[in-house]
Amino acid sequence: MKTIRLRFTGTACAACCAKIEDEIRKLNGVGDVSISVMTGLVKIKLDPEKKESILKESKAIFDRIEPSAQFQI
């Protein structure tokens, strides 16, 4: 497992970020995820071989739940 750090910008509420964490955590190849509303930082512990698909699915989850924020890959 490898931990990657990504940023998001824009408005995001803590409750929405918790929902996003829960959905990303369920993705195949994800070990853990944490999102900080205060810093705009997303940390995902993942299987490096599945990185591209995890990032694509994570962005789709982020866009669906919190469309006012921009998840930066």
PQR file with spaces between the fields and no chain letter, atoms N, CA, C, O and H, PARSE charges and radii, in Angstrom:
ATOM       1  N    MET     1       0.832   -1.178    0.000 -0.4000 1.5000
ATOM       2  CA   MET     1       0.000    0.000    0.000 -0.0000 2.0000
ATOM       3  C    MET     1       0.886    1.256    0.000  0.5500 1.7000
ATOM       4  O    MET     1       1.960    1.297    0.600 -0.5500 1.4000
ATOM       5  N    LYS     2       0.390    2.246   -0.687 -0.4000 1.5000
ATOM       6  CA   LYS     2       1.091    3.510   -0.810 -0.0000 2.0000
ATOM       7  C    LYS     2       0.109    4.633   -0.474  0.5500 1.7000
ATOM       8  O    LYS     2      -1.058    4.569   -0.860 -0.5500 1.4000
ATOM       9  H    LYS     2      -0.482    2.212   -1.174  0.4000 1.0000
ATOM      10  N    THR     3       0.568    5.654    0.238 -0.4000 1.5000
ATOM      11  CA   THR     3      -0.288    6.787    0.561 -0.0000 2.0000
ATOM      12  C    THR     3      -0.010    7.929   -0.404  0.5500 1.7000
ATOM      13  O    THR     3       1.133    8.344   -0.590 -0.5500 1.4000
ATOM      14  H    THR     3       1.516    5.706    0.552  0.4000 1.0000
ATOM      15  N    ILE     4      -1.082    8.429   -1.016 -0.4000 1.5000
ATOM      16  CA   ILE     4      -0.960    9.590   -1.892 -0.0000 2.0000
ATOM      17  C    ILE     4      -1.722   10.742   -1.261  0.5500 1.7000
ATOM      18  O    ILE     4      -2.679   10.543   -0.513 -0.5500 1.4000
ATOM      19  H    ILE     4      -2.011    8.092   -0.866  0.4000 1.0000
ATOM      20  N    ARG     5      -1.280   11.943   -1.576 -0.4000 1.5000
ATOM      21  CA   ARG     5      -1.922   13.152   -1.053 -0.0000 2.0000
ATOM      22  C    ARG     5      -2.384   14.002   -2.224  0.5500 1.7000
ATOM      23  O    ARG     5      -1.623   14.269   -3.154 -0.5500 1.4000
ATOM      24  H    ARG     5      -0.503   12.105   -2.184  0.4000 1.0000
ATOM      25  N    LEU     6      -3.634   14.421   -2.165 -0.4000 1.5000
ATOM      26  CA   LEU     6      -4.230   15.239   -3.206 -0.0000 2.0000
ATOM      27  C    LEU     6      -4.909   16.444   -2.551  0.5500 1.7000
ATOM      28  O    LEU     6      -5.132   16.453   -1.340 -0.5500 1.4000
ATOM      29  H    LEU     6      -4.252   14.204   -1.409  0.4000 1.0000
ATOM      30  N    ARG     7      -5.224   17.427   -3.330 -0.4000 1.5000
ATOM      31  CA   ARG     7      -5.879   18.624   -2.826 -0.0000 2.0000
ATOM      32  C    ARG     7      -7.275   18.765   -3.413  0.5500 1.7000
ATOM      33  O    ARG     7      -7.580   18.233   -4.480 -0.5500 1.4000
ATOM      34  H    ARG     7      -5.042   17.419   -4.314  0.4000 1.0000
ATOM      35  N    PHE     8      -8.114   19.494   -2.687 -0.4000 1.5000
ATOM      36  CA   PHE     8      -9.378   19.938   -3.254 -0.0000 2.0000
ATOM      37  C    PHE     8      -9.555   21.400   -2.884  0.5500 1.7000
ATOM      38  O    PHE     8      -9.062   21.860   -1.854 -0.5500 1.4000
ATOM      39  H    PHE     8      -7.867   19.926   -1.819  0.4000 1.0000
ATOM      40  N    THR     9     -10.257   22.116   -3.730 -0.4000 1.5000
ATOM      41  CA   THR     9     -10.518   23.531   -3.500 -0.0000 2.0000
ATOM      42  C    THR     9     -12.016   23.769   -3.554  0.5500 1.7000
ATOM      43  O    THR     9     -12.770   22.947   -4.075 -0.5500 1.4000
ATOM      44  H    THR     9     -10.658   21.742   -4.567  0.4000 1.0000
ATOM      45  N    GLY    10     -12.432   24.884   -3.018 -0.4000 1.5000
ATOM      46  CA   GLY    10     -13.850   25.220   -3.019 -0.0000 2.0000
ATOM      47  C    GLY    10     -14.505   24.825   -1.712  0.5500 1.7000
ATOM      48  O    GLY    10     -13.839   24.408   -0.765 -0.5500 1.4000
ATOM      49  H    GLY    10     -11.820   25.552   -2.595  0.4000 1.0000
ATOM      50  N    THR    11     -15.801   24.961   -1.676 -0.4000 1.5000
ATOM      51  CA   THR    11     -16.568   24.689   -0.478 -0.0000 2.0000
ATOM      52  C    THR    11     -16.782   23.194   -0.284  0.5500 1.7000
ATOM      53  O    THR    11     -17.138   22.474   -1.218 -0.5500 1.4000
ATOM      54  H    THR    11     -16.342   25.300   -2.445  0.4000 1.0000
ATOM      55  N    ALA    12     -16.561   22.749    0.923 -0.4000 1.5000
ATOM      56  CA   ALA    12     -16.833   21.352    1.274 -0.0000 2.0000
ATOM      57  C    ALA    12     -17.234   21.309    2.744  0.5500 1.7000
ATOM      58  O    ALA    12     -16.556   21.888    3.593 -0.5500 1.4000
ATOM      59  H    ALA    12     -16.272   23.334    1.682  0.4000 1.0000
ATOM      60  N    CYS    13     -18.326   20.627    3.043 -0.4000 1.5000
ATOM      61  CA   CYS    13     -18.752   20.517    4.443 -0.0000 2.0000
ATOM      62  C    CYS    13     -18.199   19.222    5.045  0.5500 1.7000
ATOM      63  O    CYS    13     -17.903   18.260    4.337 -0.5500 1.4000
ATOM      64  H    CYS    13     -18.877   20.157    2.353  0.4000 1.0000
ATOM      65  N    ALA    14     -18.073   19.230    6.351 -0.4000 1.5000
ATOM      66  CA   ALA    14     -17.512   18.071    7.046 -0.0000 2.0000
ATOM      67  C    ALA    14     -18.385   16.832    6.866  0.5500 1.7000
ATOM      68  O    ALA    14     -17.860   15.729    6.708 -0.5500 1.4000
ATOM      69  H    ALA    14     -18.313   20.011    6.927  0.4000 1.0000
ATOM      70  N    ALA    15     -19.696   16.993    6.888 -0.4000 1.5000
ATOM      71  CA   ALA    15     -20.594   15.851    6.724 -0.0000 2.0000
ATOM      72  C    ALA    15     -20.442   15.238    5.332  0.5500 1.7000
ATOM      73  O    ALA    15     -20.427   14.016    5.182 -0.5500 1.4000
ATOM      74  H    ALA    15     -20.122   17.888    7.016  0.4000 1.0000
ATOM      75  N    CYS    16     -20.331   16.093    4.322 -0.4000 1.5000
ATOM      76  CA   CYS    16     -20.149   15.583    2.954 -0.0000 2.0000
ATOM      77  C    CYS    16     -18.803   14.873    2.825  0.5500 1.7000
ATOM      78  O    CYS    16     -18.708   13.827    2.182 -0.5500 1.4000
ATOM      79  H    CYS    16     -20.343   17.085    4.444  0.4000 1.0000
ATOM      80  N    CYS    17     -17.780   15.434    3.426 -0.4000 1.5000
ATOM      81  CA   CYS    17     -16.458   14.801    3.370 -0.0000 2.0000
ATOM      82  C    CYS    17     -16.480   13.432    4.048  0.5500 1.7000
ATOM      83  O    CYS    17     -15.802   12.511    3.591 -0.5500 1.4000
ATOM      84  H    CYS    17     -17.858   16.283    3.948  0.4000 1.0000
ATOM      85  N    ALA    18     -17.241   13.283    5.121 -0.4000 1.5000
ATOM      86  CA   ALA    18     -17.363   11.983    5.784 -0.0000 2.0000
ATOM      87  C    ALA    18     -18.036   10.975    4.851  0.5500 1.7000
ATOM      88  O    ALA    18     -17.635    9.812    4.804 -0.5500 1.4000
ATOM      89  H    ALA    18     -17.792   14.030    5.492  0.4000 1.0000
ATOM      90  N    LYS    19     -19.050   11.414    4.112 -0.4000 1.5000
ATOM      91  CA   LYS    19     -19.717   10.531    3.147 -0.0000 2.0000
ATOM      92  C    LYS    19     -18.744   10.131    2.033  0.5500 1.7000
ATOM      93  O    LYS    19     -18.712    8.975    1.612 -0.5500 1.4000
ATOM      94  H    LYS    19     -19.375   12.359    4.151  0.4000 1.0000
ATOM      95  N    ILE    20     -17.961   11.090    1.567 -0.4000 1.5000
ATOM      96  CA   ILE    20     -16.988   10.825    0.512 -0.0000 2.0000
ATOM      97  C    ILE    20     -15.956    9.809    1.006  0.5500 1.7000
ATOM      98  O    ILE    20     -15.625    8.859    0.296 -0.5500 1.4000
ATOM      99  H    ILE    20     -17.987   12.029    1.909  0.4000 1.0000
ATOM     100  N    GLU    21     -15.448   10.014    2.229 -0.4000 1.5000
ATOM     101  CA   GLU    21     -14.487    9.068    2.809 -0.0000 2.0000
ATOM     102  C    GLU    21     -15.059    7.661    2.840  0.5500 1.7000
ATOM     103  O    GLU    21     -14.387    6.703    2.457 -0.5500 1.4000
ATOM     104  H    GLU    21     -15.716   10.785    2.806  0.4000 1.0000
ATOM     105  N    ASP    22     -16.304    7.534    3.297 -0.4000 1.5000
ATOM     106  CA   ASP    22     -16.933    6.211    3.394 -0.0000 2.0000
ATOM     107  C    ASP    22     -17.012    5.532    2.030  0.5500 1.7000
ATOM     108  O    ASP    22     -16.727    4.340    1.913 -0.5500 1.4000
ATOM     109  H    ASP    22     -16.850    8.312    3.608  0.4000 1.0000
ATOM     110  N    GLU    23     -17.396    6.279    1.004 -0.4000 1.5000
ATOM     111  CA   GLU    23     -17.533    5.681   -0.330 -0.0000 2.0000
ATOM     112  C    GLU    23     -16.186    5.333   -0.945  0.5500 1.7000
ATOM     113  O    GLU    23     -16.044    4.281   -1.568 -0.5500 1.4000
ATOM     114  H    GLU    23     -17.628    7.247    1.099  0.4000 1.0000
ATOM     115  N    ILE    24     -15.202    6.198   -0.779 -0.4000 1.5000
ATOM     116  CA   ILE    24     -13.869    5.915   -1.329 -0.0000 2.0000
ATOM     117  C    ILE    24     -13.265    4.702   -0.611  0.5500 1.7000
ATOM     118  O    ILE    24     -12.618    3.862   -1.237 -0.5500 1.4000
ATOM     119  H    ILE    24     -15.318    7.053   -0.273  0.4000 1.0000
ATOM     120  N    ARG    25     -13.477    4.619    0.684 -0.4000 1.5000
ATOM     121  CA   ARG    25     -12.935    3.510    1.477 -0.0000 2.0000
ATOM     122  C    ARG    25     -13.443    2.156    0.973  0.5500 1.7000
ATOM     123  O    ARG    25     -12.760    1.145    1.133 -0.5500 1.4000
ATOM     124  H    ARG    25     -14.003    5.301    1.193  0.4000 1.0000
ATOM     125  N    LYS    26     -14.625    2.126    0.372 -0.4000 1.5000
ATOM     126  CA   LYS    26     -15.219    0.886   -0.132 -0.0000 2.0000
ATOM     127  C    LYS    26     -14.646    0.456   -1.479  0.5500 1.7000
ATOM     128  O    LYS    26     -14.890   -0.668   -1.918 -0.5500 1.4000
ATOM     129  H    LYS    26     -15.181    2.948    0.243  0.4000 1.0000
ATOM     130  N    LEU    27     -13.893    1.325   -2.138 -0.4000 1.5000
ATOM     131  CA   LEU    27     -13.346    0.984   -3.454 -0.0000 2.0000
ATOM     132  C    LEU    27     -12.307   -0.128   -3.343  0.5500 1.7000
ATOM     133  O    LEU    27     -11.544   -0.184   -2.378 -0.5500 1.4000
ATOM     134  H    LEU    27     -13.695    2.238   -1.781  0.4000 1.0000
ATOM     135  N    ASN    28     -12.285   -1.001   -4.329 -0.4000 1.5000
ATOM     136  CA   ASN    28     -11.320   -2.092   -4.380 -0.0000 2.0000
ATOM     137  C    ASN    28      -9.908   -1.520   -4.490  0.5500 1.7000
ATOM     138  O    ASN    28      -9.616   -0.750   -5.404 -0.5500 1.4000
ATOM     139  H    ASN    28     -12.904   -0.955   -5.113  0.4000 1.0000
ATOM     140  N    GLY    29      -9.042   -1.894   -3.568 -0.4000 1.5000
ATOM     141  CA   GLY    29      -7.656   -1.442   -3.583 -0.0000 2.0000
ATOM     142  C    GLY    29      -7.365   -0.294   -2.637  0.5500 1.7000
ATOM     143  O    GLY    29      -6.222    0.154   -2.542 -0.5500 1.4000
ATOM     144  H    GLY    29      -9.279   -2.520   -2.825  0.4000 1.0000
ATOM     145  N    VAL    30      -8.391    0.195   -1.927 -0.4000 1.5000
ATOM     146  CA   VAL    30      -8.198    1.294   -0.976 -0.0000 2.0000
ATOM     147  C    VAL    30      -8.071    0.725    0.428  0.5500 1.7000
ATOM     148  O    VAL    30      -8.919   -0.046    0.877 -0.5500 1.4000
ATOM     149  H    VAL    30      -9.319   -0.169   -2.004  0.4000 1.0000
ATOM     150  N    GLY    31      -6.993    1.118    1.124 -0.4000 1.5000
ATOM     151  CA   GLY    31      -6.787    0.689    2.504 -0.0000 2.0000
ATOM     152  C    GLY    31      -7.422    1.638    3.485  0.5500 1.7000
ATOM     153  O    GLY    31      -8.051    1.208    4.451 -0.5500 1.4000
ATOM     154  H    GLY    31      -6.304    1.745    0.759  0.4000 1.0000
ATOM     155  N    ASP    32      -7.265    2.937    3.250 -0.4000 1.5000
ATOM     156  CA   ASP    32      -7.837    3.944    4.127 -0.0000 2.0000
ATOM     157  C    ASP    32      -7.879    5.268    3.383  0.5500 1.7000
ATOM     158  O    ASP    32      -7.193    5.448    2.377 -0.5500 1.4000
ATOM     159  H    ASP    32      -6.753    3.287    2.465  0.4000 1.0000
ATOM     160  N    VAL    33      -8.682    6.182    3.880 -0.4000 1.5000
ATOM     161  CA   VAL    33      -8.794    7.513    3.290 -0.0000 2.0000
ATOM     162  C    VAL    33      -9.140    8.516    4.389  0.5500 1.7000
ATOM     163  O    VAL    33      -9.898    8.203    5.308 -0.5500 1.4000
ATOM     164  H    VAL    33      -9.240    6.035    4.697  0.4000 1.0000
ATOM     165  N    SER    34      -8.589    9.702    4.289 -0.4000 1.5000
ATOM     166  CA   SER    34      -8.972   10.776    5.201 -0.0000 2.0000
ATOM     167  C    SER    34      -9.011   12.081    4.418  0.5500 1.7000
ATOM     168  O    SER    34      -8.173   12.336    3.554 -0.5500 1.4000
ATOM     169  H    SER    34      -7.974    9.956    3.542  0.4000 1.0000
ATOM     170  N    ILE    35     -10.002   12.896    4.742 -0.4000 1.5000
ATOM     171  CA   ILE    35     -10.184   14.179    4.087 -0.0000 2.0000
ATOM     172  C    ILE    35     -10.237   15.250    5.168  0.5500 1.7000
ATOM     173  O    ILE    35     -11.005   15.139    6.124 -0.5500 1.4000
ATOM     174  H    ILE    35     -10.683   12.689    5.445  0.4000 1.0000
ATOM     175  N    SER    36      -9.425   16.280    5.016 -0.4000 1.5000
ATOM     176  CA   SER    36      -9.412   17.395    5.953 -0.0000 2.0000
ATOM     177  C    SER    36     -10.054   18.617    5.298  0.5500 1.7000
ATOM     178  O    SER    36      -9.537   19.158    4.320 -0.5500 1.4000
ATOM     179  H    SER    36      -8.801   16.371    4.240  0.4000 1.0000
ATOM     180  N    VAL    37     -11.181   19.037    5.849 -0.4000 1.5000
ATOM     181  CA   VAL    37     -11.860   20.236    5.349 -0.0000 2.0000
ATOM     182  C    VAL    37     -10.990   21.464    5.602  0.5500 1.7000
ATOM     183  O    VAL    37     -10.946   22.380    4.781 -0.5500 1.4000
ATOM     184  H    VAL    37     -11.601   18.598    6.643  0.4000 1.0000
ATOM     185  N    MET    38     -10.305   21.478    6.732 -0.4000 1.5000
ATOM     186  CA   MET    38      -9.491   22.643    7.113 -0.0000 2.0000
ATOM     187  C    MET    38      -8.310   22.870    6.167  0.5500 1.7000
ATOM     188  O    MET    38      -8.010   24.010    5.814 -0.5500 1.4000
ATOM     189  H    MET    38     -10.341   20.734    7.399  0.4000 1.0000
ATOM     190  N    THR    39      -7.640   21.793    5.758 -0.4000 1.5000
ATOM     191  CA   THR    39      -6.443   21.941    4.928 -0.0000 2.0000
ATOM     192  C    THR    39      -6.709   21.711    3.445  0.5500 1.7000
ATOM     193  O    THR    39      -5.869   22.041    2.607 -0.5500 1.4000
ATOM     194  H    THR    39      -7.884   20.867    6.045  0.4000 1.0000
ATOM     195  N    GLY    40      -7.872   21.148    3.115 -0.4000 1.5000
ATOM     196  CA   GLY    40      -8.166   20.818    1.720 -0.0000 2.0000
ATOM     197  C    GLY    40      -7.317   19.661    1.216  0.5500 1.7000
ATOM     198  O    GLY    40      -7.003   19.577    0.028 -0.5500 1.4000
ATOM     199  H    GLY    40      -8.553   20.881    3.795  0.4000 1.0000
ATOM     200  N    LEU    41      -6.948   18.770    2.132 -0.4000 1.5000
ATOM     201  CA   LEU    41      -6.070   17.653    1.798 -0.0000 2.0000
ATOM     202  C    LEU    41      -6.821   16.328    1.854  0.5500 1.7000
ATOM     203  O    LEU    41      -7.574   16.059    2.790 -0.5500 1.4000
ATOM     204  H    LEU    41      -7.203   18.838    3.096  0.4000 1.0000
ATOM     205  N    VAL    42      -6.598   15.508    0.831 -0.4000 1.5000
ATOM     206  CA   VAL    42      -7.163   14.158    0.760 -0.0000 2.0000
ATOM     207  C    VAL    42      -5.997   13.179    0.776  0.5500 1.7000
ATOM     208  O    VAL    42      -5.101   13.264   -0.063 -0.5500 1.4000
ATOM     209  H    VAL    42      -5.986   15.727    0.071  0.4000 1.0000
ATOM     210  N    LYS    43      -6.007   12.250    1.726 -0.4000 1.5000
ATOM     211  CA   LYS    43      -4.980   11.210    1.796 -0.0000 2.0000
ATOM     212  C    LYS    43      -5.646    9.870    1.530  0.5500 1.7000
ATOM     213  O    LYS    43      -6.622    9.505    2.186 -0.5500 1.4000
ATOM     214  H    LYS    43      -6.735   12.181    2.408  0.4000 1.0000
ATOM     215  N    ILE    44      -5.106    9.146    0.563 -0.4000 1.5000
ATOM     216  CA   ILE    44      -5.652    7.831    0.224 -0.0000 2.0000
ATOM     217  C    ILE    44      -4.528    6.805    0.268  0.5500 1.7000
ATOM     218  O    ILE    44      -3.515    6.940   -0.419 -0.5500 1.4000
ATOM     219  H    ILE    44      -4.313    9.442    0.031  0.4000 1.0000
ATOM     220  N    LYS    45      -4.724    5.780    1.084 -0.4000 1.5000
ATOM     221  CA   LYS    45      -3.786    4.659    1.142 -0.0000 2.0000
ATOM     222  C    LYS    45      -4.315    3.618    0.169  0.5500 1.7000
ATOM     223  O    LYS    45      -5.418    3.101    0.347 -0.5500 1.4000
ATOM     224  H    LYS    45      -5.547    5.670    1.642  0.4000 1.0000
ATOM     225  N    LEU    46      -3.527    3.308   -0.870 -0.4000 1.5000
ATOM     226  CA   LEU    46      -4.043    2.470   -1.946 -0.0000 2.0000
ATOM     227  C    LEU    46      -3.020    1.503   -2.496  0.5500 1.7000
ATOM     228  O    LEU    46      -1.820    1.609   -2.245 -0.5500 1.4000
ATOM     229  H    LEU    46      -2.632    3.729   -1.015  0.4000 1.0000
ATOM     230  N    ASP    47      -3.545    0.549   -3.260 -0.4000 1.5000
ATOM     231  CA   ASP    47      -2.720   -0.394   -4.000 -0.0000 2.0000
ATOM     232  C    ASP    47      -2.186    0.352   -5.220  0.5500 1.7000
ATOM     233  O    ASP    47      -2.978    0.783   -6.057 -0.5500 1.4000
ATOM     234  H    ASP    47      -4.520    0.463   -3.463  0.4000 1.0000
ATOM     235  N    PRO    48      -0.861    0.520   -5.347 -0.5600 1.5000
ATOM     236  CA   PRO    48      -0.300    1.292   -6.459  0.2800 2.0000
ATOM     237  C    PRO    48      -0.710    0.786   -7.844  0.5500 1.7000
ATOM     238  O    PRO    48      -0.781    1.570   -8.790 -0.5500 1.4000
ATOM     239  N    GLU    49      -0.977   -0.501   -7.969 -0.4000 1.5000
ATOM     240  CA   GLU    49      -1.373   -1.062   -9.259 -0.0000 2.0000
ATOM     241  C    GLU    49      -2.779   -0.625   -9.675  0.5500 1.7000
ATOM     242  O    GLU    49      -3.133   -0.707  -10.851 -0.5500 1.4000
ATOM     243  H    GLU    49      -0.920   -1.138   -7.200  0.4000 1.0000
ATOM     244  N    LYS    50      -3.570   -0.165   -8.724 -0.4000 1.5000
ATOM     245  CA   LYS    50      -4.943    0.251   -9.009 -0.0000 2.0000
ATOM     246  C    LYS    50      -5.118    1.766   -8.886  0.5500 1.7000
ATOM     247  O    LYS    50      -6.242    2.266   -8.857 -0.5500 1.4000
ATOM     248  H    LYS    50      -3.282   -0.098   -7.769  0.4000 1.0000
ATOM     249  N    LYS    51      -4.012    2.481   -8.816 -0.4000 1.5000
ATOM     250  CA   LYS    51      -4.044    3.925   -8.569 -0.0000 2.0000
ATOM     251  C    LYS    51      -4.925    4.682   -9.562  0.5500 1.7000
ATOM     252  O    LYS    51      -5.768    5.475   -9.144 -0.5500 1.4000
ATOM     253  H    LYS    51      -3.099    2.074   -8.840  0.4000 1.0000
ATOM     254  N    GLU    52      -4.753    4.460  -10.843 -0.4000 1.5000
ATOM     255  CA   GLU    52      -5.489    5.233  -11.853 -0.0000 2.0000
ATOM     256  C    GLU    52      -6.997    5.042  -11.724  0.5500 1.7000
ATOM     257  O    GLU    52      -7.749    6.017  -11.766 -0.5500 1.4000
ATOM     258  H    GLU    52      -4.067    3.816  -11.182  0.4000 1.0000
ATOM     259  N    SER    53      -7.445    3.806  -11.568 -0.4000 1.5000
ATOM     260  CA   SER    53      -8.888    3.567  -11.458 -0.0000 2.0000
ATOM     261  C    SER    53      -9.442    4.115  -10.146  0.5500 1.7000
ATOM     262  O    SER    53     -10.561    4.626  -10.112 -0.5500 1.4000
ATOM     263  H    SER    53      -6.835    3.014  -11.534  0.4000 1.0000
ATOM     264  N    ILE    54      -8.670    4.012   -9.072 -0.4000 1.5000
ATOM     265  CA   ILE    54      -9.105    4.544   -7.782 -0.0000 2.0000
ATOM     266  C    ILE    54      -9.244    6.059   -7.860  0.5500 1.7000
ATOM     267  O    ILE    54     -10.219    6.619   -7.359 -0.5500 1.4000
ATOM     268  H    ILE    54      -7.761    3.597   -9.100  0.4000 1.0000
ATOM     269  N    LEU    55      -8.279    6.723   -8.482 -0.4000 1.5000
ATOM     270  CA   LEU    55      -8.357    8.181   -8.602 -0.0000 2.0000
ATOM     271  C    LEU    55      -9.556    8.614   -9.446  0.5500 1.7000
ATOM     272  O    LEU    55     -10.243    9.578   -9.108 -0.5500 1.4000
ATOM     273  H    LEU    55      -7.487    6.269   -8.889  0.4000 1.0000
ATOM     274  N    LYS    56      -9.800    7.912  -10.526 -0.4000 1.5000
ATOM     275  CA   LYS    56     -10.934    8.236  -11.396 -0.0000 2.0000
ATOM     276  C    LYS    56     -12.258    8.061  -10.639  0.5500 1.7000
ATOM     277  O    LYS    56     -13.131    8.928  -10.689 -0.5500 1.4000
ATOM     278  H    LYS    56      -9.242    7.129  -10.801  0.4000 1.0000
ATOM     279  N    GLU    57     -12.392    6.937   -9.945 -0.4000 1.5000
ATOM     280  CA   GLU    57     -13.617    6.685   -9.183 -0.0000 2.0000
ATOM     281  C    GLU    57     -13.755    7.652   -8.012  0.5500 1.7000
ATOM     282  O    GLU    57     -14.864    8.082   -7.695 -0.5500 1.4000
ATOM     283  H    GLU    57     -11.683    6.233   -9.905  0.4000 1.0000
ATOM     284  N    SER    58     -12.644    7.998   -7.368 -0.4000 1.5000
ATOM     285  CA   SER    58     -12.677    8.941   -6.251 -0.0000 2.0000
ATOM     286  C    SER    58     -13.135   10.314   -6.713  0.5500 1.7000
ATOM     287  O    SER    58     -13.920   10.971   -6.030 -0.5500 1.4000
ATOM     288  H    SER    58     -11.743    7.649   -7.625  0.4000 1.0000
ATOM     289  N    LYS    59     -12.649   10.749   -7.865 -0.4000 1.5000
ATOM     290  CA   LYS    59     -13.070   12.043   -8.406 -0.0000 2.0000
ATOM     291  C    LYS    59     -14.564   12.033   -8.711  0.5500 1.7000
ATOM     292  O    LYS    59     -15.255   13.015   -8.439 -0.5500 1.4000
ATOM     293  H    LYS    59     -12.011   10.215   -8.420  0.4000 1.0000
ATOM     294  N    ALA    60     -15.070   10.940   -9.271 -0.4000 1.5000
ATOM     295  CA   ALA    60     -16.501   10.830   -9.576 -0.0000 2.0000
ATOM     296  C    ALA    60     -17.339   10.897   -8.292  0.5500 1.7000
ATOM     297  O    ALA    60     -18.387   11.543   -8.264 -0.5500 1.4000
ATOM     298  H    ALA    60     -14.509   10.142   -9.492  0.4000 1.0000
ATOM     299  N    ILE    61     -16.876   10.233   -7.243 -0.4000 1.5000
ATOM     300  CA   ILE    61     -17.566   10.267   -5.947 -0.0000 2.0000
ATOM     301  C    ILE    61     -17.558   11.689   -5.408  0.5500 1.7000
ATOM     302  O    ILE    61     -18.595   12.198   -4.982 -0.5500 1.4000
ATOM     303  H    ILE    61     -16.025    9.709   -7.266  0.4000 1.0000
ATOM     304  N    PHE    62     -16.401   12.328   -5.422 -0.4000 1.5000
ATOM     305  CA   PHE    62     -16.262   13.689   -4.923 -0.0000 2.0000
ATOM     306  C    PHE    62     -17.181   14.631   -5.688  0.5500 1.7000
ATOM     307  O    PHE    62     -17.881   15.439   -5.078 -0.5500 1.4000
ATOM     308  H    PHE    62     -15.559   11.914   -5.768  0.4000 1.0000
ATOM     309  N    ASP    63     -17.190   14.539   -7.016 -0.4000 1.5000
ATOM     310  CA   ASP    63     -18.014   15.418   -7.851 -0.0000 2.0000
ATOM     311  C    ASP    63     -19.507   15.210   -7.604  0.5500 1.7000
ATOM     312  O    ASP    63     -20.283   16.166   -7.644 -0.5500 1.4000
ATOM     313  H    ASP    63     -16.621   13.883   -7.512  0.4000 1.0000
ATOM     314  N    ARG    64     -19.906   13.982   -7.352 -0.4000 1.5000
ATOM     315  CA   ARG    64     -21.324   13.683   -7.127 -0.0000 2.0000
ATOM     316  C    ARG    64     -21.805   14.203   -5.776  0.5500 1.7000
ATOM     317  O    ARG    64     -22.888   14.781   -5.680 -0.5500 1.4000
ATOM     318  H    ARG    64     -19.276   13.206   -7.319  0.4000 1.0000
ATOM     319  N    ILE    65     -21.001   13.998   -4.730 -0.4000 1.5000
ATOM     320  CA   ILE    65     -21.425   14.364   -3.378 -0.0000 2.0000
ATOM     321  C    ILE    65     -21.184   15.841   -3.083  0.5500 1.7000
ATOM     322  O    ILE    65     -22.005   16.473   -2.419 -0.5500 1.4000
ATOM     323  H    ILE    65     -20.121   13.529   -4.807  0.4000 1.0000
ATOM     324  N    GLU    66     -20.096   16.393   -3.554 -0.4000 1.5000
ATOM     325  CA   GLU    66     -19.737   17.779   -3.249 -0.0000 2.0000
ATOM     326  C    GLU    66     -19.331   18.510   -4.536  0.5500 1.7000
ATOM     327  O    GLU    66     -18.153   18.809   -4.734 -0.5500 1.4000
ATOM     328  H    GLU    66     -19.429   15.880   -4.094  0.4000 1.0000
ATOM     329  N    PRO    67     -20.308   18.799   -5.412 -0.5600 1.5000
ATOM     330  CA   PRO    67     -19.988   19.397   -6.718  0.2800 2.0000
ATOM     331  C    PRO    67     -19.408   20.813   -6.647  0.5500 1.7000
ATOM     332  O    PRO    67     -18.822   21.286   -7.621 -0.5500 1.4000
ATOM     333  N    SER    68     -19.563   21.486   -5.519 -0.4000 1.5000
ATOM     334  CA   SER    68     -19.017   22.846   -5.414 -0.0000 2.0000
ATOM     335  C    SER    68     -17.508   22.848   -5.146  0.5500 1.7000
ATOM     336  O    SER    68     -16.861   23.890   -5.256 -0.5500 1.4000
ATOM     337  H    SER    68     -20.039   21.101   -4.728  0.4000 1.0000
ATOM     338  N    ALA    69     -16.955   21.702   -4.800 -0.4000 1.5000
ATOM     339  CA   ALA    69     -15.517   21.578   -4.560 -0.0000 2.0000
ATOM     340  C    ALA    69     -14.865   20.880   -5.755  0.5500 1.7000
ATOM     341  O    ALA    69     -15.494   20.056   -6.419 -0.5500 1.4000
ATOM     342  H    ALA    69     -17.481   20.855   -4.711  0.4000 1.0000
ATOM     343  N    GLN    70     -13.622   21.211   -6.017 -0.4000 1.5000
ATOM     344  CA   GLN    70     -12.890   20.617   -7.138 -0.0000 2.0000
ATOM     345  C    GLN    70     -11.786   19.716   -6.607  0.5500 1.7000
ATOM     346  O    GLN    70     -10.838   20.177   -5.971 -0.5500 1.4000
ATOM     347  H    GLN    70     -13.112   21.881   -5.477  0.4000 1.0000
ATOM     348  N    PHE    71     -11.926   18.421   -6.880 -0.4000 1.5000
ATOM     349  CA   PHE    71     -10.937   17.420   -6.494 -0.0000 2.0000
ATOM     350  C    PHE    71      -9.845   17.427   -7.541  0.5500 1.7000
ATOM     351  O    PHE    71     -10.116   17.195   -8.720 -0.5500 1.4000
ATOM     352  H    PHE    71     -12.696   18.046   -7.396  0.4000 1.0000
ATOM     353  N    GLN    72      -8.617   17.690   -7.132 -0.4000 1.5000
ATOM     354  CA   GLN    72      -7.506   17.849   -8.077 -0.0000 2.0000
ATOM     355  C    GLN    72      -6.640   16.603   -8.120  0.5500 1.7000
ATOM     356  O    GLN    72      -6.002   16.225   -7.138 -0.5500 1.4000
ATOM     357  H    GLN    72      -8.397   17.879   -6.175  0.4000 1.0000
ATOM     358  N    ILE    73      -6.638   15.978   -9.286 -0.4000 1.5000
ATOM     359  CA   ILE    73      -5.802   14.783   -9.478 -0.0000 2.0000
ATOM     360  C    ILE    73      -4.489   15.213  -10.110  0.5500 1.7000
ATOM     361  O    ILE    73      -3.624   14.376  -10.366 -0.5500 1.4000
ATOM     362  H    ILE    73      -7.157   16.285  -10.084  0.4000 1.0000
